[in-house]
Amino acid sequence: MNKDSKIYVAGNRGLVGSAITESLRRHGYNNLVFTPHAQYDLIDSKTVEDFFKKERPEYVFQSAAHVGGIIANLTYRADFIYQNLMIESNIIHNAYKYGAKKLLFLGSSCIYPKNPPQPMTEDVLLTSELEYTNEPYAISKIAGIKLCESYNLQYGTNFISVMPTNLYGNNDNYNLETSHVLPAMIRKFHLAKCLENKDEQAIAEDFNKHPIEGVSGKSNLNKMLALMDKYGVRQKDGQVIVELWGDGSPRREFLHSQDLADACVFLMENVDFKDIMKEQFGVSDYEIPYTKTEIRNTHINIGTGKDLTIKELADMVKQVVGFCGCIVWNSDKPNGTPQKLLNVSKLQKLGWKYSIELSNGIKLAYENYLG
């Protein structure tokens, strides 16, 4: 990429897209274009094509997605598969149609089977069944990988896919109905600390910043307390407790969004699909369409290569936030996948490694949450 190249960041207001936008600007790229959600419906094919036809971006970061945690994935299964399939199909196809030089597609580590060997290498994709709780989302992301591979092999495009581990950071989703585990913990422990301190004003301020089910800080305190109780923050027998799903045993890996963004910019600058073909399959030059070798699993894992239990994570977040009460585990609720640790040797071989350790990253995320 040149510093004046036109770059499109899809989903620039989200956790990933905003971090990529910030990283690009830090690296001197300022000719950026966006599709604000209020003006552009990326599910609509005509809207997306009109944008590409007008702007003709040279480079595309496809970070737009419909995302959420276990509750959201279980509840809105049709939304997760339909919306994500449409978003990625529209963007990938129009990047090809309007001549983008390169596209980077962001997936998720949930694409991997429920019980694969750990840590997970890229080639375990589609070797066994997926985790049921996020199967629709995972299938949509697998389709995105295959779209990129297929356009490359048929049309000679330069589309690469990356699969990040669990992410957290600035502009995260703190909606307790749809958030992922780490931001949900940050908010629950913060509200619990406010309840512990009998700080009604702080509770109201939190609800004003992040309303829950339409209830803001202007609502009756009892309404706010009832919703906190629904999501596991309550006072019981004179003590404030935080209830978390499962038994705390699943292991998870976490990467700060700033690290992910820097990895994406690094790959966009330094790694092309032809490099992956040469490194992974020994193919230097190939005619389009390419049919001589089975080309699979060209995506790249992005993570730290280190994990911890959800219980250990909860203790870490509790300490950072400063909550002094108890954690109660509800083992009647699902744990999700037992372990999700990425093998990041492919990425490290390409020359990139993370820099933000989890303990420091949680402090940064909580500071950002407090605003």
N, C-alpha and C positions, 0 to 999 in steps of 0.2 A: 504494500500500500504506500502511496505517496501522501505527504501531509495534507495535500489539497484534494485527495480522492473523495468522491461523494460516498458517504457511508450511511446505510440505513440500519438503525437499531430498532427492531420490532419488539414491543413490550418495554419501552424505555422507562416507564414509570414504576415497574415492578422491582422486586429484590435484585434479580439478575440484570435486567436491562439497565437500571439506573447505575449499577456498579460498572457495567461495561461502558456506559456513556462517560462516567467519571474517569475511568481508566484511559479511554481513548483521548480525552481532553488532556489528561496528565502526560500522555505520550505525544501531544502536539497535533492531534487530529481535531479539526474544528468544523469541517464541512459535513455536518451531521444532519440527517433528516429523520423525521419520526412520523408515526401515525397515532396521534392521541386517541385514546379510547372513546372519548366523547364525540369525536368527529369521524372516526373510521371503525367500521365493523369488520374485523379481519375474517369473520366467518363468511362474509358475503364476497363471492368471487369477483363480482363486477367492481366493488369498492377497491379491492386489492389490485386488480388489473389497472384501473384508472390511475391509482397511485404510481405504480411501476411505469406506466406509459408516460406519465407526466415527469416524474423525477429521474427515472433510469439510474438508480444507484449502481455504483461499481462494486461495492462490497456490502454484504448483508449479514447481520447477526440476528438469527431467528431465535429470540428468547421469549417471544409472546406465547403464553400458555394459560390454560384454565387449570389452576392448581388448588390443592388443599390437603388436609390431613386425613386420618383414618375415618373420622365421622363423615366428612364431606365425601370421601371416595365411596363409602358404603351407601350413602344416601342418594347421591346424584350420579349414579353409574352411567346413565345414558348421556348426561351432559358432558361428563369427562371424556368419553370416547368420541362423541360427535364433534364437540367444539374443537378439541385438539386436532382431530383428523382434518377438519376443514381449515383451520388456521394454518397448519404446516403445509398442507397440500396447496393452498392458494399462494403462499409465499414462495415455496420451493419452485412451483411450476412457473410463476411469473418471473422469478429470478432467472430461470433458464430462458423464458420467452423473450425477455427484454435485455438479455446479454450481460448479466452481472458477471464480473470477473471471478468472484469467489463468494461462497456462502458458508457460514458456520451455523450448524443446527445444534441446539441444546436439548438434550434428552434428560434422562434421570436414571439413577442406579436401580430403580424399581423394575427396569426392563429385565433384570436377571431372574432366574428361577428361584423358587421359594427356598430350596435347600441345596445350593451349589457348594462345591469345595470353596474354602476360604483361604486367602483372599481371592476375590472373583476376578479372573482374567476376562478379557474381551471375548474369548472364544467359548465361554460357557453359555452365551446367548442362545436361547431356543433349544437347550438340551433337555429341559424338563418343564413341569408345570409352573405357572406363575403363582405368586401369593394372591389369594382370592380378593383380599380387601382392596387392592389397587389394580386389579387385572385390567379394567377398561383403560385406565390412564397408561399403564405399561404397554398395552397393545398399540395405543396411538403413537407412543414414542418409538416403538419398534418399527412401526410403519414409516415414521420419519427417517429413521436410519436407512431403511430399504429404499425409500424414495431417493435419497441422496446417492446411495450406491448405484441405483438403477439409472438415474439421469447421467451420472458420470460414465457408466459403461456403454450406454446407448448413444449419448449426445456429446460426450467429451467435456462435460462441465467440471468445475473444480469445487465440489461441495464436500465439506468434511463435517463429521458429527462428533460431538463430545458428550460424555455421560458423567455429569458431576455427581458426587456423593450428596448426602444431606447438607443443605445450605442454611446459613443464617447471616444476619448483618443488617445494615441500614435499609430502611423502607421495607422491612419484613411485614408479613401479614399477622396481626395480633388479634384477629377475630377468632374468638374461642370456639366458634362452630366450625371454622374451616382452616385454622392454622395448623402448622406442623408442630412437632413435639417441642423443639427448643424455644421458639417464640411463645408457644402456649405456656411453657413453664415459667418463662420470664414474667409474663403477665399475671399468671396465677400467684406466684410467690410475691409479686409486687402488691397485688390486691390483698393478699393475706397479711403482709406486713402493715398495710394501711389499716386493716381490720384489727390487727394485734395492737396497733397504736391508738385505736379508737379515733382515727383521723377521717372523719366523714367528708371533709372538704377534699382531701386527696382522692378518696373514692369517687366523688363527683367529678373531679378534674379528669380522672382516668376514663370515666364513662363519657365525658364530653369529647375527649380525644378519640376514643374508640367505642362508640355505642355498641351495645349488645342486644341483638334482636329488636332494634328500634328504640331501645331504652337509653336515654342520655343522662348526663349528670343533673339535668333539670327535673328529672323524675323524682318520685317519692323514694326516700331511702330504702324503704322496705322492698320496693320493686328491684332496686339494685342488689340488695342483699339476697333476694330470692334467686336472681339470675346467677349471682356468685355461687350460691349453694348448688344450683343446677350443674354448674361446671366445676364443682369440687372444692370450692373455697368456702369454709363455714366455721362457725364457732360451736364447739361441742364440749359439754362438761367443763366449761370455763376455759377451754383452750382452743386456739385457732388451729385448724388442720387444713392440709391440702391433699385432696384425693387425686391420685393419678391412676391411669388405666394400666391393666396388666399386673405382672408381678415384679417388674423392674429388671428382669433377667436378659431381655434381648440386648444385643450389642449393636451400637451404631457408630458410624464415622461422621464427623462434621467438618465442614470447610467454610471459612468466612467468605462472603460474597466478593470481597475485594480481591482475595486470592484467586477465586474463580475467574473474575473479570480479567486480571492480569494474565492468567493462563490462556484465556480466549484470545486476547490481543496478541500474545506471543505466538500462538498457533496460526492466527490469521496472517501475521507478518512473515512467519518462517517455515510453515509446513503446508505443502500442497498435496492433493490426492495422489499425484504421480509419485511423490516421495513415499507415501504409505504403500503404494503398489510395489515400488522397488524394494523397500525394506521388508515388507510382509510376504510378498509373493515372488520376489526376484524378477519382476517385470519392469524393464526400463522404458521401452517404447511400445506402444500398442495401438493397433488400428481400432477405429470406432465404427460400428459397435464391436465391443470386445467379447469374444466367446470361447477363448481357448482354455481358460482356467476358471474354476469355481471361486468367485470372489465374495468372501463373507467377512463380517466382523472387522470392518475397516475403521470403526469408531474408536475413540480414545477415552479411557477413563481419566477423570480428574478428581483427585482427592489427596488425603494426607498419608494414607497407608496405615493409619492408626485408629483404633476404636476403643470404646468403653461401654459399660453397661448403662442402661437407662437409669438405674438406681444411682450409679456413680455420677451421671450427668445431673440428676436431680439434686444430689448433695452439693455439687459444684455451683449450680444456679442458686440454690438456697443460700449458700454462703456469700456469693457475690451480691445478691439482693439484700441480704441482711435480715431474712425471716428467721424467727427463733422457735416457731411452733413445730408441729409434727407432720410427717408425710405418711399418708395411709395409701396402701396399694389395693386396688379393686381387681382381684384376680378373676372375677366373673367377666371382665371386659377383655377383648382380644389383645394379645401382645403384638400381633403383626409378625413379620418375618423374624426368625430367631437371630440372624446375624446378617449384616450387609457391610462387608469390608471390601473395598476395591483394591485390586492389584494395580499399582500405578507405575510399574516398571517401564511400560511403553512410553508414558509421558516423560518420565525421568530420563530415559534414553534419548528423547528428543531435545532435552536440555532445560526442563522446567521443574521447579520444586516449590512447595508452599512456604509461607513465611510467618503466618499468624498462628500461634499456638492457641488451643481451645480456651484455656483459662483466661488469657488476655482478650481473646475474641469475645467471650461472654461479657466481660467488663465493658468493652467497646459497644457491644449491642445494647446493654442495659443503659449506658449513658445516652445512646442515641434514642432509646425508647423514652427516657425521661425528658428528652428534648431540651 
